[in-house]
């Protein structure tokens, strides 16, 4: 089953039901540690910064772009 989370307020979510928020964080942490959950990232060399900006402007990449030296 595919699930995704985008654009939410962590503070508002936690304030609604703190116990459930803690349980959710524990579940997500376990999934990350098990390798069953991956962040949506794209890695580009710093020299491709113009391309990175274009990808952001075009909304071509779901998630984050990480520039490395």
mmCIF file of the N, C-alpha and C atoms, coordinates in Angstrom:
data_MODEL
# 
_entry.id   MODEL 
# 
loop_
_atom_site.group_PDB 
_atom_site.id 
_atom_site.type_symbol 
_atom_site.label_atom_id 
_atom_site.label_alt_id 
_atom_site.label_comp_id 
_atom_site.label_asym_id 
_atom_site.label_entity_id 
_atom_site.label_seq_id 
_atom_site.pdbx_PDB_ins_code 
_atom_site.Cartn_x 
_atom_site.Cartn_y 
_atom_site.Cartn_z 
_atom_site.occupancy 
_atom_site.B_iso_or_equiv 
_atom_site.pdbx_formal_charge 
_atom_site.auth_seq_id 
_atom_site.auth_comp_id 
_atom_site.auth_asym_id 
_atom_site.auth_atom_id 
_atom_site.pdbx_PDB_model_num 
ATOM 1   N N  . UNK A 1 1  ? 0.838  -1.164 0.000   1.00 0.00 ? 1  UNK A N  1 
ATOM 2   C CA . UNK A 1 1  ? 0.000  0.000  0.000   1.00 0.00 ? 1  UNK A CA 1 
ATOM 3   C C  . UNK A 1 1  ? 0.895  1.242  0.000   1.00 0.00 ? 1  UNK A C  1 
ATOM 4   N N  . UNK A 1 2  ? 0.624  2.188  -0.877  1.00 0.00 ? 2  UNK A N  1 
ATOM 5   C CA . UNK A 1 2  ? 1.401  3.413  -0.986  1.00 0.00 ? 2  UNK A CA 1 
ATOM 6   C C  . UNK A 1 2  ? 0.750  4.501  -0.154  1.00 0.00 ? 2  UNK A C  1 
ATOM 7   N N  . UNK A 1 3  ? 1.520  5.129  0.711   1.00 0.00 ? 3  UNK A N  1 
ATOM 8   C CA . UNK A 1 3  ? 1.042  6.250  1.517   1.00 0.00 ? 3  UNK A CA 1 
ATOM 9   C C  . UNK A 1 3  ? 2.026  7.386  1.354   1.00 0.00 ? 3  UNK A C  1 
ATOM 10  N N  . UNK A 1 4  ? 1.537  8.603  1.442   1.00 0.00 ? 4  UNK A N  1 
ATOM 11  C CA . UNK A 1 4  ? 2.431  9.752  1.393   1.00 0.00 ? 4  UNK A CA 1 
ATOM 12  C C  . UNK A 1 4  ? 1.903  10.843 2.315   1.00 0.00 ? 4  UNK A C  1 
ATOM 13  N N  . UNK A 1 5  ? 2.824  11.681 2.762   1.00 0.00 ? 5  UNK A N  1 
ATOM 14  C CA . UNK A 1 5  ? 2.491  12.817 3.612   1.00 0.00 ? 5  UNK A CA 1 
ATOM 15  C C  . UNK A 1 5  ? 3.167  14.027 3.010   1.00 0.00 ? 5  UNK A C  1 
ATOM 16  N N  . UNK A 1 6  ? 2.412  15.085 2.814   1.00 0.00 ? 6  UNK A N  1 
ATOM 17  C CA . UNK A 1 6  ? 3.003  16.318 2.302   1.00 0.00 ? 6  UNK A CA 1 
ATOM 18  C C  . UNK A 1 6  ? 2.374  17.516 2.997   1.00 0.00 ? 6  UNK A C  1 
ATOM 19  N N  . UNK A 1 7  ? 3.173  18.512 3.252   1.00 0.00 ? 7  UNK A N  1 
ATOM 20  C CA . UNK A 1 7  ? 2.719  19.802 3.726   1.00 0.00 ? 7  UNK A CA 1 
ATOM 21  C C  . UNK A 1 7  ? 1.755  19.812 4.895   1.00 0.00 ? 7  UNK A C  1 
ATOM 22  N N  . UNK A 1 8  ? 2.219  19.470 6.070   1.00 0.00 ? 8  UNK A N  1 
ATOM 23  C CA . UNK A 1 8  ? 1.353  19.547 7.231   1.00 0.00 ? 8  UNK A CA 1 
ATOM 24  C C  . UNK A 1 8  ? 2.094  20.228 8.369   1.00 0.00 ? 8  UNK A C  1 
ATOM 25  N N  . UNK A 1 9  ? 1.346  20.757 9.335   1.00 0.00 ? 9  UNK A N  1 
ATOM 26  C CA . UNK A 1 9  ? 1.934  21.434 10.483  1.00 0.00 ? 9  UNK A CA 1 
ATOM 27  C C  . UNK A 1 9  ? 2.165  20.426 11.597  1.00 0.00 ? 9  UNK A C  1 
ATOM 28  N N  . UNK A 1 10 ? 3.417  20.181 11.907  1.00 0.00 ? 10 UNK A N  1 
ATOM 29  C CA . UNK A 1 10 ? 3.757  19.223 12.945  1.00 0.00 ? 10 UNK A CA 1 
ATOM 30  C C  . UNK A 1 10 ? 3.209  19.656 14.306  1.00 0.00 ? 10 UNK A C  1 
ATOM 31  N N  . UNK A 1 11 ? 3.282  20.945 14.618  1.00 0.00 ? 11 UNK A N  1 
ATOM 32  C CA . UNK A 1 11 ? 2.784  21.422 15.912  1.00 0.00 ? 11 UNK A CA 1 
ATOM 33  C C  . UNK A 1 11 ? 1.275  21.276 16.035  1.00 0.00 ? 11 UNK A C  1 
ATOM 34  N N  . UNK A 1 12 ? 0.550  21.595 14.987  1.00 0.00 ? 12 UNK A N  1 
ATOM 35  C CA . UNK A 1 12 ? -0.913 21.456 15.022  1.00 0.00 ? 12 UNK A CA 1 
ATOM 36  C C  . UNK A 1 12 ? -1.304 19.988 15.136  1.00 0.00 ? 12 UNK A C  1 
ATOM 37  N N  . UNK A 1 13 ? -0.634 19.140 14.400  1.00 0.00 ? 13 UNK A N  1 
ATOM 38  C CA . UNK A 1 13 ? -0.914 17.701 14.434  1.00 0.00 ? 13 UNK A CA 1 
ATOM 39  C C  . UNK A 1 13 ? -0.673 17.148 15.828  1.00 0.00 ? 13 UNK A C  1 
ATOM 40  N N  . UNK A 1 14 ? 0.444  17.531 16.438  1.00 0.00 ? 14 UNK A N  1 
ATOM 41  C CA . UNK A 1 14 ? 0.777  17.039 17.767  1.00 0.00 ? 14 UNK A CA 1 
ATOM 42  C C  . UNK A 1 14 ? -0.187 17.541 18.828  1.00 0.00 ? 14 UNK A C  1 
ATOM 43  N N  . UNK A 1 15 ? -0.658 18.761 18.678  1.00 0.00 ? 15 UNK A N  1 
ATOM 44  C CA . UNK A 1 15 ? -1.541 19.335 19.696  1.00 0.00 ? 15 UNK A CA 1 
ATOM 45  C C  . UNK A 1 15 ? -2.930 18.701 19.693  1.00 0.00 ? 15 UNK A C  1 
ATOM 46  N N  . UNK A 1 16 ? -3.323 18.097 18.597  1.00 0.00 ? 16 UNK A N  1 
ATOM 47  C CA . UNK A 1 16 ? -4.651 17.478 18.523  1.00 0.00 ? 16 UNK A CA 1 
ATOM 48  C C  . UNK A 1 16 ? -4.720 16.246 19.412  1.00 0.00 ? 16 UNK A C  1 
ATOM 49  N N  . UNK A 1 17 ? -3.742 15.375 19.331  1.00 0.00 ? 17 UNK A N  1 
ATOM 50  C CA . UNK A 1 17 ? -3.723 14.142 20.125  1.00 0.00 ? 17 UNK A CA 1 
ATOM 51  C C  . UNK A 1 17 ? -2.270 13.745 20.333  1.00 0.00 ? 17 UNK A C  1 
ATOM 52  N N  . UNK A 1 18 ? -1.683 14.206 21.424  1.00 0.00 ? 18 UNK A N  1 
ATOM 53  C CA . UNK A 1 18 ? -0.255 13.998 21.658  1.00 0.00 ? 18 UNK A CA 1 
ATOM 54  C C  . UNK A 1 18 ? 0.115  12.520 21.733  1.00 0.00 ? 18 UNK A C  1 
ATOM 55  N N  . UNK A 1 19 ? -0.723 11.711 22.366  1.00 0.00 ? 19 UNK A N  1 
ATOM 56  C CA . UNK A 1 19 ? -0.428 10.276 22.474  1.00 0.00 ? 19 UNK A CA 1 
ATOM 57  C C  . UNK A 1 19 ? -0.412 9.614  21.100  1.00 0.00 ? 19 UNK A C  1 
ATOM 58  N N  . UNK A 1 20 ? -1.366 9.980  20.246  1.00 0.00 ? 20 UNK A N  1 
ATOM 59  C CA . UNK A 1 20 ? -1.406 9.412  18.898  1.00 0.00 ? 20 UNK A CA 1 
ATOM 60  C C  . UNK A 1 20 ? -0.212 9.894  18.079  1.00 0.00 ? 20 UNK A C  1 
ATOM 61  N N  . UNK A 1 21 ? 0.178  11.158 18.256  1.00 0.00 ? 21 UNK A N  1 
ATOM 62  C CA . UNK A 1 21 ? 1.337  11.694 17.549  1.00 0.00 ? 21 UNK A CA 1 
ATOM 63  C C  . UNK A 1 21 ? 2.592  10.913 17.921  1.00 0.00 ? 21 UNK A C  1 
ATOM 64  N N  . UNK A 1 22 ? 2.765  10.606 19.204  1.00 0.00 ? 22 UNK A N  1 
ATOM 65  C CA . UNK A 1 22 ? 3.927  9.826  19.639  1.00 0.00 ? 22 UNK A CA 1 
ATOM 66  C C  . UNK A 1 22 ? 3.901  8.425  19.026  1.00 0.00 ? 22 UNK A C  1 
ATOM 67  N N  . UNK A 1 23 ? 2.734  7.808  18.994  1.00 0.00 ? 23 UNK A N  1 
ATOM 68  C CA . UNK A 1 23 ? 2.608  6.470  18.401  1.00 0.00 ? 23 UNK A CA 1 
ATOM 69  C C  . UNK A 1 23 ? 2.926  6.521  16.904  1.00 0.00 ? 23 UNK A C  1 
ATOM 70  N N  . UNK A 1 24 ? 2.449  7.549  16.219  1.00 0.00 ? 24 UNK A N  1 
ATOM 71  C CA . UNK A 1 24 ? 2.715  7.702  14.781  1.00 0.00 ? 24 UNK A CA 1 
ATOM 72  C C  . UNK A 1 24 ? 4.202  7.897  14.515  1.00 0.00 ? 24 UNK A C  1 
ATOM 73  N N  . UNK A 1 25 ? 4.856  8.720  15.339  1.00 0.00 ? 25 UNK A N  1 
ATOM 74  C CA . UNK A 1 25 ? 6.290  8.957  15.172  1.00 0.00 ? 25 UNK A CA 1 
ATOM 75  C C  . UNK A 1 25 ? 7.071  7.666  15.402  1.00 0.00 ? 25 UNK A C  1 
ATOM 76  N N  . UNK A 1 26 ? 6.664  6.892  16.395  1.00 0.00 ? 26 UNK A N  1 
ATOM 77  C CA . UNK A 1 26 ? 7.331  5.609  16.652  1.00 0.00 ? 26 UNK A CA 1 
ATOM 78  C C  . UNK A 1 26 ? 7.166  4.673  15.464  1.00 0.00 ? 26 UNK A C  1 
ATOM 79  N N  . UNK A 1 27 ? 5.974  4.663  14.856  1.00 0.00 ? 27 UNK A N  1 
ATOM 80  C CA . UNK A 1 27 ? 5.734  3.807  13.691  1.00 0.00 ? 27 UNK A CA 1 
ATOM 81  C C  . UNK A 1 27 ? 6.590  4.242  12.506  1.00 0.00 ? 27 UNK A C  1 
ATOM 82  N N  . UNK A 1 28 ? 6.641  5.540  12.245  1.00 0.00 ? 28 UNK A N  1 
ATOM 83  C CA . UNK A 1 28 ? 7.434  6.049  11.122  1.00 0.00 ? 28 UNK A CA 1 
ATOM 84  C C  . UNK A 1 28 ? 8.913  5.756  11.351  1.00 0.00 ? 28 UNK A C  1 
ATOM 85  N N  . UNK A 1 29 ? 9.387  5.935  12.578  1.00 0.00 ? 29 UNK A N  1 
ATOM 86  C CA . UNK A 1 29 ? 10.781 5.654  12.899  1.00 0.00 ? 29 UNK A CA 1 
ATOM 87  C C  . UNK A 1 29 ? 11.102 4.185  12.654  1.00 0.00 ? 29 UNK A C  1 
ATOM 88  N N  . UNK A 1 30 ? 10.222 3.297  13.074  1.00 0.00 ? 30 UNK A N  1 
ATOM 89  C CA . UNK A 1 30 ? 10.433 1.862  12.856  1.00 0.00 ? 30 UNK A CA 1 
ATOM 90  C C  . UNK A 1 30 ? 10.479 1.538  11.363  1.00 0.00 ? 30 UNK A C  1 
ATOM 91  N N  . UNK A 1 31 ? 9.611  2.150  10.580  1.00 0.00 ? 31 UNK A N  1 
ATOM 92  C CA . UNK A 1 31 ? 9.598  1.915  9.130   1.00 0.00 ? 31 UNK A CA 1 
ATOM 93  C C  . UNK A 1 31 ? 10.889 2.415  8.482   1.00 0.00 ? 31 UNK A C  1 
ATOM 94  N N  . UNK A 1 32 ? 11.377 3.583  8.920   1.00 0.00 ? 32 UNK A N  1 
ATOM 95  C CA . UNK A 1 32 ? 12.644 4.101  8.398   1.00 0.00 ? 32 UNK A CA 1 
ATOM 96  C C  . UNK A 1 32 ? 13.795 3.163  8.735   1.00 0.00 ? 32 UNK A C  1 
ATOM 97  N N  . UNK A 1 33 ? 13.845 2.703  9.991   1.00 0.00 ? 33 UNK A N  1 
ATOM 98  C CA . UNK A 1 33 ? 14.918 1.813  10.414  1.00 0.00 ? 33 UNK A CA 1 
ATOM 99  C C  . UNK A 1 33 ? 14.875 0.482  9.677   1.00 0.00 ? 33 UNK A C  1 
ATOM 100 N N  . UNK A 1 34 ? 13.686 0.015  9.338   1.00 0.00 ? 34 UNK A N  1 
ATOM 101 C CA . UNK A 1 34 ? 13.535 -1.263 8.631   1.00 0.00 ? 34 UNK A CA 1 
ATOM 102 C C  . UNK A 1 34 ? 13.781 -1.122 7.131   1.00 0.00 ? 34 UNK A C  1 
ATOM 103 N N  . UNK A 1 35 ? 13.962 0.112  6.659   1.00 0.00 ? 35 UNK A N  1 
ATOM 104 C CA . UNK A 1 35 ? 14.183 0.334  5.235   1.00 0.00 ? 35 UNK A CA 1 
ATOM 105 C C  . UNK A 1 35 ? 12.912 0.254  4.410   1.00 0.00 ? 35 UNK A C  1 
ATOM 106 N N  . UNK A 1 36 ? 11.753 0.324  5.062   1.00 0.00 ? 36 UNK A N  1 
ATOM 107 C CA . UNK A 1 36 ? 10.478 0.227  4.363   1.00 0.00 ? 36 UNK A CA 1 
ATOM 108 C C  . UNK A 1 36 ? 9.900  1.598  3.991   1.00 0.00 ? 36 UNK A C  1 
ATOM 109 N N  . UNK A 1 37 ? 10.557 2.651  4.452   1.00 0.00 ? 37 UNK A N  1 
ATOM 110 C CA . UNK A 1 37 ? 10.094 4.007  4.182   1.00 0.00 ? 37 UNK A CA 1 
ATOM 111 C C  . UNK A 1 37 ? 11.287 4.821  3.714   1.00 0.00 ? 37 UNK A C  1 
ATOM 112 N N  . UNK A 1 38 ? 11.097 5.580  2.663   1.00 0.00 ? 38 UNK A N  1 
ATOM 113 C CA . UNK A 1 38 ? 12.189 6.369  2.101   1.00 0.00 ? 38 UNK A CA 1 
ATOM 114 C C  . UNK A 1 38 ? 11.711 7.794  1.850   1.00 0.00 ? 38 UNK A C  1 
ATOM 115 N N  . UNK A 1 39 ? 12.581 8.750  2.125   1.00 0.00 ? 39 UNK A N  1 
ATOM 116 C CA . UNK A 1 39 ? 12.266 10.149 1.840   1.00 0.00 ? 39 UNK A CA 1 
ATOM 117 C C  . UNK A 1 39 ? 12.367 10.389 0.338   1.00 0.00 ? 39 UNK A C  1 
ATOM 118 N N  . UNK A 1 40 ? 11.497 11.220 -0.165  1.00 0.00 ? 40 UNK A N  1 
ATOM 119 C CA . UNK A 1 40 ? 11.516 11.555 -1.592  1.00 0.00 ? 40 UNK A CA 1 
ATOM 120 C C  . UNK A 1 40 ? 12.559 12.650 -1.807  1.00 0.00 ? 40 UNK A C  1 
ATOM 121 N N  . UNK A 1 41 ? 13.758 12.239 -2.226  1.00 0.00 ? 41 UNK A N  1 
ATOM 122 C CA . UNK A 1 41 ? 14.820 13.207 -2.458  1.00 0.00 ? 41 UNK A CA 1 
ATOM 123 C C  . UNK A 1 41 ? 15.501 12.935 -3.792  1.00 0.00 ? 41 UNK A C  1 
ATOM 124 N N  . UNK A 1 42 ? 16.045 13.980 -4.343  1.00 0.00 ? 42 UNK A N  1 
ATOM 125 C CA . UNK A 1 42 ? 16.877 13.893 -5.538  1.00 0.00 ? 42 UNK A CA 1 
ATOM 126 C C  . UNK A 1 42 ? 18.199 14.556 -5.187  1.00 0.00 ? 42 UNK A C  1 
ATOM 127 N N  . UNK A 1 43 ? 19.293 13.912 -5.511  1.00 0.00 ? 43 UNK A N  1 
ATOM 128 C CA . UNK A 1 43 ? 20.618 14.455 -5.216  1.00 0.00 ? 43 UNK A CA 1 
ATOM 129 C C  . UNK A 1 43 ? 21.280 14.884 -6.518  1.00 0.00 ? 43 UNK A C  1 
ATOM 130 N N  . UNK A 1 44 ? 21.776 16.118 -6.515  1.00 0.00 ? 44 UNK A N  1 
ATOM 131 C CA . UNK A 1 44 ? 22.459 16.668 -7.688  1.00 0.00 ? 44 UNK A CA 1 
ATOM 132 C C  . UNK A 1 44 ? 23.770 17.297 -7.244  1.00 0.00 ? 44 UNK A C  1 
ATOM 133 N N  . UNK A 1 45 ? 24.763 17.323 -8.124  1.00 0.00 ? 45 UNK A N  1 
ATOM 134 C CA . UNK A 1 45 ? 25.999 18.037 -7.780  1.00 0.00 ? 45 UNK A CA 1 
ATOM 135 C C  . UNK A 1 45 ? 25.734 19.540 -7.740  1.00 0.00 ? 45 UNK A C  1 
ATOM 136 N N  . UNK A 1 46 ? 26.473 20.230 -6.911  1.00 0.00 ? 46 UNK A N  1 
ATOM 137 C CA . UNK A 1 46 ? 26.309 21.666 -6.761  1.00 0.00 ? 46 UNK A CA 1 
ATOM 138 C C  . UNK A 1 46 ? 26.444 22.402 -8.095  1.00 0.00 ? 46 UNK A C  1 
ATOM 139 N N  . UNK A 1 47 ? 27.209 21.843 -9.006  1.00 0.00 ? 47 UNK A N  1 
ATOM 140 C CA . UNK A 1 47 ? 27.386 22.475 -10.317 1.00 0.00 ? 47 UNK A CA 1 
ATOM 141 C C  . UNK A 1 47 ? 26.091 22.472 -11.133 1.00 0.00 ? 47 UNK A C  1 
ATOM 142 N N  . UNK A 1 48 ? 25.111 21.663 -10.741 1.00 0.00 ? 48 UNK A N  1 
ATOM 143 C CA . UNK A 1 48 ? 23.818 21.617 -11.433 1.00 0.00 ? 48 UNK A CA 1 
ATOM 144 C C  . UNK A 1 48 ? 22.757 22.472 -10.737 1.00 0.00 ? 48 UNK A C  1 
ATOM 145 N N  . UNK A 1 49 ? 23.186 23.544 -10.087 1.00 0.00 ? 49 UNK A N  1 
ATOM 146 C CA . UNK A 1 49 ? 22.244 24.356 -9.328  1.00 0.00 ? 49 UNK A CA 1 
ATOM 147 C C  . UNK A 1 49 ? 21.161 24.983 -10.218 1.00 0.00 ? 49 UNK A C  1 
ATOM 148 N N  . UNK A 1 50 ? 21.524 25.352 -11.433 1.00 0.00 ? 50 UNK A N  1 
ATOM 149 C CA . UNK A 1 50 ? 20.523 25.921 -12.344 1.00 0.00 ? 50 UNK A CA 1 
ATOM 150 C C  . UNK A 1 50 ? 19.456 24.877 -12.672 1.00 0.00 ? 50 UNK A C  1 
ATOM 151 N N  . UNK A 1 51 ? 19.874 23.648 -12.887 1.00 0.00 ? 51 UNK A N  1 
ATOM 152 C CA . UNK A 1 51 ? 18.928 22.564 -13.152 1.00 0.00 ? 51 UNK A CA 1 
ATOM 153 C C  . UNK A 1 51 ? 18.036 22.324 -11.931 1.00 0.00 ? 51 UNK A C  1 
ATOM 154 N N  . UNK A 1 52 ? 18.629 22.383 -10.746 1.00 0.00 ? 52 UNK A N  1 
ATOM 155 C CA . UNK A 1 52 ? 17.860 22.186 -9.513  1.00 0.00 ? 52 UNK A CA 1 
ATOM 156 C C  . UNK A 1 52 ? 16.769 23.243 -9.395  1.00 0.00 ? 52 UNK A C  1 
ATOM 157 N N  . UNK A 1 53 ? 17.115 24.492 -9.670  1.00 0.00 ? 53 UNK A N  1 
ATOM 158 C CA . UNK A 1 53 ? 16.120 25.566 -9.627  1.00 0.00 ? 53 UNK A CA 1 
ATOM 159 C C  . UNK A 1 53 ? 15.016 25.327 -10.650 1.00 0.00 ? 53 UNK A C  1 
ATOM 160 N N  . UNK A 1 54 ? 15.393 24.906 -11.829 1.00 0.00 ? 54 UNK A N  1 
ATOM 161 C CA . UNK A 1 54 ? 14.392 24.647 -12.864 1.00 0.00 ? 54 UNK A CA 1 
ATOM 162 C C  . UNK A 1 54 ? 13.458 23.513 -12.447 1.00 0.00 ? 54 UNK A C  1 
ATOM 163 N N  . UNK A 1 55 ? 14.001 22.448 -11.885 1.00 0.00 ? 55 UNK A N  1 
ATOM 164 C CA . UNK A 1 55 ? 13.175 21.334 -11.416 1.00 0.00 ? 55 UNK A CA 1 
ATOM 165 C C  . UNK A 1 55 ? 12.192 21.795 -10.341 1.00 0.00 ? 55 UNK A C  1 
ATOM 166 N N  . UNK A 1 56 ? 12.659 22.667 -9.429  1.00 0.00 ? 56 UNK A N  1 
ATOM 167 C CA . UNK A 1 56 ? 11.768 23.205 -8.394  1.00 0.00 ? 56 UNK A CA 1 
ATOM 168 C C  . UNK A 1 56 ? 10.666 24.067 -9.008  1.00 0.00 ? 56 UNK A C  1 
ATOM 169 N N  . UNK A 1 57 ? 11.048 24.953 -9.905  1.00 0.00 ? 57 UNK A N  1 
ATOM 170 C CA . UNK A 1 57 ? 10.072 25.835 -10.547 1.00 0.00 ? 57 UNK A CA 1 
ATOM 171 C C  . UNK A 1 57 ? 9.036  25.045 -11.341 1.00 0.00 ? 57 UNK A C  1 
ATOM 172 N N  . UNK A 1 58 ? 9.471  23.983 -11.998 1.00 0.00 ? 58 UNK A N  1 
ATOM 173 C CA . UNK A 1 58 ? 8.570  23.151 -12.797 1.00 0.00 ? 58 UNK A CA 1 
ATOM 174 C C  . UNK A 1 58 ? 7.777  22.151 -11.947 1.00 0.00 ? 58 UNK A C  1 
ATOM 175 N N  . UNK A 1 59 ? 8.100  22.096 -10.677 1.00 0.00 ? 59 UNK A N  1 
ATOM 176 C CA . UNK A 1 59 ? 7.486  21.107 -9.770  1.00 0.00 ? 59 UNK A CA 1 
ATOM 177 C C  . UNK A 1 59 ? 7.644  19.688 -10.331 1.00 0.00 ? 59 UNK A C  1 
ATOM 178 N N  . UNK A 1 60 ? 8.823  19.427 -10.876 1.00 0.00 ? 60 UNK A N  1 
ATOM 179 C CA . UNK A 1 60 ? 9.108  18.159 -11.541 1.00 0.00 ? 60 UNK A CA 1 
ATOM 180 C C  . UNK A 1 60 ? 9.563  17.075 -10.567 1.00 0.00 ? 60 UNK A C  1 
ATOM 181 N N  . UNK A 1 61 ? 9.938  17.485 -9.364  1.00 0.00 ? 61 UNK A N  1 
ATOM 182 C CA . UNK A 1 61 ? 10.470 16.543 -8.381  1.00 0.00 ? 61 UNK A CA 1 
ATOM 183 C C  . UNK A 1 61 ? 9.584  16.538 -7.151  1.00 0.00 ? 61 UNK A C  1 
ATOM 184 N N  . UNK A 1 62 ? 9.012  15.382 -6.822  1.00 0.00 ? 62 UNK A N  1 
ATOM 185 C CA . UNK A 1 62 ? 8.291  15.312 -5.549  1.00 0.00 ? 62 UNK A CA 1 
ATOM 186 C C  . UNK A 1 62 ? 9.308  15.170 -4.410  1.00 0.00 ? 62 UNK A C  1 
ATOM 187 N N  . UNK A 1 63 ? 9.218  15.972 -3.415  1.00 0.00 ? 63 UNK A N  1 
ATOM 188 C CA . UNK A 1 63 ? 10.172 15.884 -2.311  1.00 0.00 ? 63 UNK A CA 1 
ATOM 189 C C  . UNK A 1 63 ? 11.206 16.987 -2.380  1.00 0.00 ? 63 UNK A C  1 
ATOM 190 N N  . UNK A 1 64 ? 12.393 16.676 -1.927  1.00 0.00 ? 64 UNK A N  1 
ATOM 191 C CA . UNK A 1 64 ? 13.462 17.656 -1.790  1.00 0.00 ? 64 UNK A CA 1 
ATOM 192 C C  . UNK A 1 64 ? 14.586 17.402 -2.782  1.00 0.00 ? 64 UNK A C  1 
ATOM 193 N N  . UNK A 1 65 ? 15.312 18.478 -3.073  1.00 0.00 ? 65 UNK A N  1 
ATOM 194 C CA . UNK A 1 65 ? 16.512 18.361 -3.887  1.00 0.00 ? 65 UNK A CA 1 
ATOM 195 C C  . UNK A 1 65 ? 17.688 18.678 -2.977  1.00 0.00 ? 65 UNK A C  1 
ATOM 196 N N  . UNK A 1 66 ? 18.670 17.786 -2.958  1.00 0.00 ? 66 UNK A N  1 
ATOM 197 C CA . UNK A 1 66 ? 19.866 17.968 -2.136  1.00 0.00 ? 66 UNK A CA 1 
ATOM 198 C C  . UNK A 1 66 ? 21.034 18.210 -3.083  1.00 0.00 ? 66 UNK A C  1 
ATOM 199 N N  . UNK A 1 67 ? 21.732 19.333 -2.881  1.00 0.00 ? 67 UNK A N  1 
ATOM 200 C CA . UNK A 1 67 ? 22.903 19.669 -3.686  1.00 0.00 ? 67 UNK A CA 1 
ATOM 201 C C  . UNK A 1 67 ? 24.147 19.280 -2.904  1.00 0.00 ? 67 UNK A C  1 
ATOM 202 N N  . UNK A 1 68 ? 25.060 18.556 -3.547  1.00 0.00 ? 68 UNK A N  1 
ATOM 203 C CA . UNK A 1 68 ? 26.282 18.120 -2.883  1.00 0.00 ? 68 UNK A CA 1 
ATOM 204 C C  . UNK A 1 68 ? 27.492 18.709 -3.590  1.00 0.00 ? 68 UNK A C  1 
ATOM 205 N N  . UNK A 1 69 ? 28.528 19.025 -2.829  1.00 0.00 ? 69 UNK A N  1 
ATOM 206 C CA . UNK A 1 69 ? 29.733 19.608 -3.449  1.00 0.00 ? 69 UNK A CA 1 
ATOM 207 C C  . UNK A 1 69 ? 30.472 18.617 -4.315  1.00 0.00 ? 69 UNK A C  1 
# 
